Amino acid sequence: MGRLCHDGRGALFAAVGPLCAALLLIPILWVVPASAVELVLSEITFVGSEAGESGLVLEADRARIEAGRDVAHLEGVRLEAAGPGGKTGLRLTCERAVLNLQTSDFTAVGGVRGRTGDGHRFQTAAAEFHHATRVIESHFPVEIVDPLGTRLEGRGFQYEVRSQRMRMQQAIVSEPEEPKQSEPEEPKQGEPEEPKQ
């Protein structure tokens, strides 16, 4: 049994045996299950590769990892995925993402902007990246600008990083605008001309 002792300053201490300490821990483990614990990290870098092929580098300002689910919720996300010949095939930024830690697939949400290896720029509300196939796709309205400045708008797109092939859904093409030269306006009938200086 434990014993009480006095240290001279008036404080009492109880010397509790190892059995009592173990009994005290059991209710704590029962009250806080392991599945409720999560890990929060700042300034993380995740590197994924597959069969010796360099894969992707994913960076985030903040990550919250759910215990028991293999899912990470990311904020301030930057992605770089390798394309043909190990060159950069895709760069992407977004406000938030959900990363599957088993497959390296992720869903990007909020201000999704990217640049493909062949020079296309795109922006959309949300997109999904499939790590195994190196495909990014969106089913949300998207705006794409090709390397020549031609603007495309559509209801979604799919880009294959390895083959650098892009497909759009219901595309609307807008030619690049030529800079306009300002011409002097003709005075309207009955209005005096402004004096030239």
VENTA-V763237 format. One line per field, one symbol per residue. phi: phi as a letter, one per 30 degrees, with the letter a starting at -180 (. if undefined). A space follows every 50 residues. Layout:
BEGIN
phi->???
END
This chain:
BEGIN
phi->.dbcbccjcjdcbcccdedddddddedddddcdddddbccbchcbccbbb hicdcbbccbdbbccddichbbccbicbbbcdcdiiddcabbbadbaccd ddcidaccbihdbabddcjdcbbadaacccddchccbbccebbbcdedjd cbbaclabbcddchccbcchdbcbddddddcdcddddddjcdddddc
END
